[in-house]
Amino acid sequence: MRLILNIIWLVLCGWWMAILYALAGVICFILIITIPFGIAAFRIAGYVLWPFGRTIEMRRSAGFASLIGNIIWVILLGWELAIGHLVSGIALCLTIIGIPLGLANFKMIPISLLPLGVRVVRSGQPYPGYRAGSRYSLLAGPRPSPPSASGR
């Protein structure tokens, strides 16, 4: 299902939104000080091109510089890209087949406004606090302890 949604997305709005993000990235690479914005724009362009099966998560290590960078991004480029997502999301929601695509567009508005301090991950990836050997599962509660090697 993800493949079908990604192909429909690519045809209807993915390619032109990715071009807009790539153009924003090129504009940011013109000035040396805005290169981190350009890198973020290219990262988002890849996400916008093929969004289904991936999601965004906040990086806990993002600091004060990320906050200042996001404020500058919103002033320079973020609001235009967010309006693009909003307009295309509304247009896609007018059709039955476009409703999941429109909702995906709305889901991308936060990353278009605040691209620094987030990363794109596969949606099948466990939450950040997950540990494979953990004795506690959020769904099932505590797991029983494995038998010890000493036999006690």
The 8 nearest C-alpha neighbors of each residue, nearest first, counted from 0:
[[1, 3, 2, 4, 5, 51, 52, 6],
 [2, 0, 4, 3, 51, 5, 52, 6],
 [1, 3, 5, 0, 4, 6, 51, 7],
 [4, 2, 6, 0, 5, 1, 7, 8],
 [5, 3, 1, 7, 6, 2, 8, 0],
 [4, 6, 8, 2, 3, 7, 49, 51],
 [7, 5, 9, 3, 8, 4, 2, 10],
 [8, 6, 4, 10, 9, 5, 11, 3],
 [9, 7, 5, 11, 6, 13, 10, 12],
 [8, 10, 13, 6, 7, 14, 11, 12],
 [9, 11, 7, 8, 12, 6, 13, 14],
 [12, 10, 8, 9, 7, 13, 14, 15],
 [11, 13, 15, 14, 8, 9, 10, 16],
 [14, 12, 9, 48, 16, 8, 15, 47],
 [13, 15, 17, 9, 16, 12, 48, 18],
 [14, 16, 18, 17, 13, 12, 19, 11],
 [15, 17, 19, 13, 18, 14, 12, 20],
 [18, 16, 44, 20, 14, 15, 19, 48],
 [17, 19, 15, 21, 16, 20, 22, 14],
 [20, 18, 16, 22, 17, 21, 23, 15],
 [21, 19, 23, 17, 44, 22, 40, 18],
 [20, 22, 24, 18, 23, 19, 41, 17],
 [21, 23, 19, 25, 24, 20, 18, 26],
 [24, 22, 20, 26, 21, 25, 19, 27],
 [25, 23, 37, 21, 40, 27, 22, 26],
 [24, 26, 28, 22, 27, 23, 21, 37],
 [27, 25, 23, 24, 29, 28, 22, 37],
 [26, 28, 37, 24, 33, 25, 29, 34],
 [27, 29, 34, 25, 30, 26, 37, 24],
 [30, 28, 27, 26, 31, 25, 33, 34],
 [31, 29, 28, 32, 33, 27, 34, 26],
 [30, 32, 33, 34, 28, 29, 27, 35],
 [31, 33, 30, 34, 35, 27, 28, 36],
 [34, 32, 27, 36, 35, 31, 30, 28],
 [33, 35, 37, 28, 36, 31, 32, 27],
 [36, 34, 38, 37, 33, 39, 32, 27],
 [37, 35, 39, 34, 33, 38, 40, 27],
 [38, 36, 24, 27, 34, 40, 35, 39],
 [37, 39, 35, 41, 36, 40, 42, 34],
 [40, 38, 42, 36, 37, 41, 114, 43],
 [39, 41, 37, 24, 43, 20, 42, 38],
 [42, 40, 44, 38, 43, 39, 21, 24],
 [43, 41, 39, 45, 40, 44, 38, 46],
 [42, 44, 46, 40, 45, 41, 47, 39],
 [45, 43, 17, 41, 47, 20, 46, 42],
 [46, 44, 48, 43, 42, 47, 41, 49],
 [45, 47, 43, 50, 44, 48, 49, 42],
 [48, 46, 44, 50, 45, 49, 17, 13],
 [47, 49, 13, 45, 46, 17, 14, 44],
 [50, 48, 46, 47, 5, 51, 45, 9],
 [51, 49, 46, 47, 53, 48, 52, 5],
 [52, 50, 53, 1, 5, 49, 4, 2],
 [51, 53, 122, 121, 1, 50, 54, 123],
 [54, 52, 121, 122, 51, 120, 50, 119],
 [53, 55, 122, 120, 119, 121, 56, 52],
 [56, 54, 119, 118, 120, 117, 57, 53],
 [55, 57, 117, 118, 58, 119, 54, 120],
 [56, 58, 117, 116, 59, 118, 55, 61],
 [57, 59, 117, 116, 60, 61, 56, 118],
 [58, 60, 61, 57, 116, 62, 117, 56],
 [59, 61, 58, 62, 116, 57, 65, 117],
 [62, 60, 116, 59, 58, 65, 63, 64],
 [61, 63, 65, 64, 60, 66, 116, 59],
 [62, 64, 66, 65, 67, 61, 68, 69],
 [65, 63, 67, 66, 62, 68, 61, 69],
 [64, 66, 68, 63, 62, 67, 115, 61],
 [65, 67, 63, 69, 64, 68, 70, 62],
 [66, 68, 64, 70, 69, 65, 63, 71],
 [69, 67, 65, 71, 66, 70, 64, 72],
 [70, 68, 72, 66, 113, 71, 67, 115],
 [69, 71, 67, 73, 72, 68, 66, 74],
 [70, 72, 68, 74, 69, 73, 75, 67],
 [73, 71, 69, 75, 70, 74, 77, 76],
 [74, 72, 77, 70, 71, 78, 75, 112],
 [73, 75, 71, 72, 76, 70, 77, 78],
 [74, 76, 72, 73, 71, 77, 78, 79],
 [77, 75, 72, 79, 73, 78, 74, 80],
 [78, 76, 73, 112, 80, 72, 79, 111],
 [77, 79, 81, 80, 73, 76, 82, 112],
 [80, 78, 82, 81, 77, 76, 83, 75],
 [79, 81, 83, 77, 82, 78, 111, 84],
 [82, 80, 78, 84, 108, 83, 79, 111],
 [81, 83, 85, 79, 84, 80, 86, 78],
 [84, 82, 80, 81, 86, 85, 87, 79],
 [85, 83, 81, 87, 104, 82, 86, 88],
 [84, 86, 82, 88, 83, 87, 81, 89],
 [87, 85, 89, 83, 88, 84, 82, 90],
 [86, 88, 90, 84, 89, 85, 91, 83],
 [89, 87, 101, 85, 104, 91, 86, 90],
 [88, 90, 92, 86, 87, 91, 85, 101],
 [89, 91, 87, 88, 93, 92, 86, 101],
 [92, 90, 97, 101, 88, 93, 89, 94],
 [91, 93, 98, 101, 89, 97, 94, 90],
 [94, 92, 91, 90, 89, 95, 97, 98],
 [95, 93, 97, 92, 96, 91, 98, 90],
 [94, 96, 97, 98, 93, 92, 91, 99],
 [95, 97, 94, 98, 99, 100, 91, 92],
 [96, 98, 91, 100, 94, 92, 95, 99],
 [97, 99, 92, 101, 100, 95, 96, 91],
 [100, 98, 102, 101, 97, 103, 96, 92],
 [101, 99, 103, 97, 98, 102, 104, 91],
 [100, 102, 88, 91, 104, 98, 92, 103],
 [101, 103, 105, 99, 104, 100, 98, 106],
 [104, 102, 106, 100, 101, 105, 99, 107],
 [105, 103, 101, 88, 107, 102, 106, 84],
 [104, 106, 102, 107, 103, 108, 88, 85],
 [105, 107, 103, 104, 108, 102, 109, 110],
 [108, 106, 104, 105, 110, 109, 111, 103],
 [107, 109, 111, 81, 105, 110, 106, 84],
 [110, 108, 112, 111, 107, 113, 106, 81],
 [111, 109, 114, 113, 112, 107, 108, 117],
 [112, 110, 108, 109, 81, 77, 113, 114],
 [111, 113, 77, 109, 110, 73, 114, 108],
 [112, 114, 110, 69, 115, 111, 109, 73],
 [115, 113, 110, 111, 39, 117, 112, 116],
 [116, 114, 65, 117, 113, 69, 39, 68],
 [115, 117, 61, 58, 65, 57, 114, 118],
 [118, 116, 57, 58, 56, 115, 114, 55],
 [117, 119, 55, 56, 120, 57, 58, 116],
 [118, 120, 55, 54, 56, 53, 117, 121],
 [121, 119, 54, 53, 55, 122, 118, 124],
 [120, 122, 53, 123, 124, 52, 54, 119],
 [121, 123, 53, 52, 124, 54, 120, 125],
 [124, 122, 121, 125, 52, 53, 120, 126],
 [125, 123, 122, 121, 126, 120, 127, 53],
 [126, 124, 129, 123, 127, 122, 128, 130],
 [125, 127, 129, 128, 124, 123, 56, 130],
 [128, 126, 129, 125, 124, 130, 56, 58],
 [129, 127, 126, 130, 125, 133, 131, 137],
 [130, 128, 127, 126, 125, 131, 133, 132],
 [131, 129, 133, 132, 128, 127, 125, 134],
 [130, 132, 133, 129, 134, 125, 128, 136],
 [133, 131, 130, 134, 129, 135, 136, 142],
 [132, 134, 130, 135, 131, 136, 129, 142],
 [135, 133, 142, 141, 132, 136, 144, 143],
 [136, 134, 141, 133, 142, 140, 137, 139],
 [135, 137, 140, 139, 138, 141, 134, 142],
 [138, 136, 140, 139, 135, 141, 129, 134],
 [139, 137, 136, 140, 135, 141, 142, 134],
 [138, 140, 136, 137, 141, 142, 135, 134],
 [139, 141, 136, 135, 137, 138, 142, 134],
 [142, 140, 135, 134, 136, 143, 139, 137],
 [143, 141, 134, 135, 144, 140, 136, 139],
 [142, 144, 145, 141, 134, 135, 146, 140],
 [143, 145, 146, 142, 134, 147, 141, 135],
 [144, 146, 147, 143, 142, 148, 134, 132],
 [147, 145, 144, 148, 150, 151, 149, 143],
 [146, 148, 149, 150, 145, 151, 144, 143],
 [147, 149, 150, 146, 151, 145, 144, 143],
 [150, 148, 147, 151, 146, 145, 144, 143],
 [151, 149, 148, 147, 146, 145, 144, 143],
 [150, 149, 147, 146, 148, 145, 144, 143]]
